[in-house]
Amino acid sequence: MAFCSPTACGFLLSTSGDKAKGHGRQNVIEGELQPGASVLVVEDLISTGGSSLKAVDALREAGATVVGVLAIFSYGLSDALAAFESAHCPLDTLSHYDALLAEAVRMAYISPQEQTLLAAWRVDPNAWSEQFLANLP
């Protein structure tokens, strides 16, 4: 989703990546977008960054200046961080995986050993999952 509040810049904009929505006018971008308009893409979650960067591409192709992406949470996966860097698109988040794990330890929801195990997931989620599943009873 990319938003600009009507009071801040005169329009409301939303996009769902590079595909038109399956309802309504089926636009990729809804609302008025002036060429050169500065847009901040707002997301709830960044995992791979794929859908966010598709939105960034669609907005840029429509003439917008994307100032960055702001997400509530990110796993901080290296592939996602590299994709944002490659797209020359700043990414900021309100929280991230390391903070989540640290808070879970602080609240005694997980142990420090479990934190280490879960932190290893982010390094290579696919290999971690294969190893984890192989060790299930």
C-alpha positions as CSV (number, residue, x, y, z in Angstrom):
1,M,0.0,0.0,0.0
2,A,1.2,3.5,-0.7
3,F,-0.6,6.4,1.0
4,C,-0.6,10.1,1.1
5,S,-3.3,11.6,3.3
6,P,-5.7,14.0,1.6
7,T,-4.9,16.8,4.1
8,A,-1.1,16.4,3.7
9,C,-0.8,16.4,-0.1
10,G,-4.2,16.5,-1.8
11,F,-4.8,12.9,-2.7
12,L,-5.1,9.3,-1.5
13,L,-3.2,6.7,-3.3
14,S,-3.1,2.9,-2.9
15,T,-1.4,0.2,-4.9
16,S,-1.2,-3.5,-4.7
17,G,2.0,-4.1,-6.5
18,D,2.1,-4.6,-10.3
19,K,-1.3,-6.3,-10.8
20,A,-4.6,-4.6,-11.0
21,K,-7.1,-5.4,-8.3
22,G,-9.8,-7.9,-9.1
23,H,-12.6,-5.5,-8.4
24,G,-13.7,-2.0,-9.0
25,R,-11.9,-0.2,-11.9
26,Q,-9.1,-2.7,-11.6
27,N,-6.4,-0.1,-11.4
28,V,-2.9,-0.7,-10.1
29,I,-2.9,2.8,-8.6
30,E,-6.1,4.3,-7.2
31,G,-6.5,8.0,-6.8
32,E,-4.9,11.1,-8.3
33,L,-1.2,10.9,-8.8
34,Q,0.6,14.0,-10.1
35,P,3.8,13.5,-12.0
36,G,6.8,14.0,-9.6
37,A,4.6,13.6,-6.5
38,S,6.6,12.4,-3.5
39,V,5.1,9.1,-2.2
40,L,5.9,7.0,0.9
41,V,5.0,3.3,0.6
42,V,3.6,2.0,3.8
43,E,3.5,-1.7,4.5
44,D,2.6,-3.9,7.5
45,L,5.3,-6.6,6.9
46,I,8.5,-6.9,4.9
47,S,9.6,-10.4,4.3
48,T,11.2,-10.7,0.9
49,G,10.3,-7.2,-0.1
50,G,8.8,-8.4,-3.4
51,S,5.4,-6.9,-3.2
52,S,6.6,-3.6,-1.8
53,L,9.2,-3.2,-4.5
54,K,6.6,-4.0,-7.2
55,A,4.5,-1.2,-5.7
56,V,7.6,1.1,-5.8
57,D,8.2,0.2,-9.5
58,A,4.5,0.8,-10.4
59,L,4.6,4.2,-8.7
60,R,7.9,5.2,-10.4
61,E,6.6,4.1,-13.8
62,A,3.5,6.3,-13.1
63,G,5.8,9.3,-12.5
64,A,5.9,9.4,-8.7
65,T,9.1,10.0,-6.7
66,V,9.1,7.3,-4.1
67,V,10.9,8.6,-1.0
68,G,11.0,5.2,0.6
69,V,9.1,2.4,2.2
70,L,8.0,2.4,5.9
71,A,6.9,-0.9,7.4
72,I,5.6,-1.9,10.8
73,F,7.8,-5.0,10.9
74,S,10.6,-6.6,9.0
75,Y,12.3,-10.0,9.4
76,G,15.5,-8.3,8.2
77,L,16.2,-11.0,5.6
78,S,19.4,-10.3,3.7
79,D,17.7,-10.9,0.4
80,A,15.1,-8.3,1.2
81,L,17.7,-5.7,2.4
82,A,19.8,-6.3,-0.8
83,A,16.7,-5.9,-3.0
84,F,15.8,-2.5,-1.4
85,E,19.4,-1.4,-1.8
86,S,19.5,-2.5,-5.5
87,A,16.2,-0.6,-6.1
88,H,17.7,2.5,-4.5
89,C,14.8,2.6,-2.1
90,P,15.2,3.4,1.5
91,L,13.5,1.1,4.0
92,D,12.6,1.9,7.5
93,T,10.7,-0.1,10.0
94,L,9.0,0.5,13.3
95,S,10.2,-2.9,14.7
96,H,12.2,-5.9,13.5
97,Y,12.9,-9.5,14.2
98,D,15.9,-9.0,16.6
99,A,13.7,-6.6,18.7
100,L,10.9,-9.2,18.8
101,L,13.3,-11.9,19.9
102,A,14.9,-9.7,22.6
103,E,11.5,-8.7,24.0
104,A,10.4,-12.3,24.0
105,V,13.5,-13.2,26.1
106,R,12.9,-10.2,28.4
107,M,9.4,-11.3,29.0
108,A,10.5,-14.9,29.6
109,Y,8.4,-16.1,26.7
110,I,11.4,-17.8,25.1
111,S,14.8,-18.7,26.6
112,P,18.1,-17.3,25.4
113,Q,18.8,-20.7,23.8
114,E,15.6,-20.5,21.9
115,Q,16.5,-16.9,20.9
116,T,19.7,-18.2,19.4
117,L,17.9,-21.0,17.6
118,L,15.3,-18.6,16.2
119,A,17.9,-16.0,15.2
120,A,19.6,-18.7,13.1
121,W,16.4,-19.0,11.1
122,R,16.9,-15.5,9.6
123,V,20.4,-16.4,8.3
124,D,18.9,-19.0,5.9
125,P,15.2,-19.7,6.5
126,N,15.0,-22.5,3.9
127,A,18.0,-24.5,5.3
128,W,16.8,-23.8,8.9
129,S,13.3,-25.2,8.1
130,E,14.7,-28.3,6.4
131,Q,17.0,-29.0,9.4
132,F,14.2,-28.3,11.9
133,L,11.7,-30.5,10.1
134,A,14.3,-33.3,9.8
135,N,14.7,-33.2,13.6
136,L,11.0,-33.6,14.4
137,P,9.9,-36.9,16.0
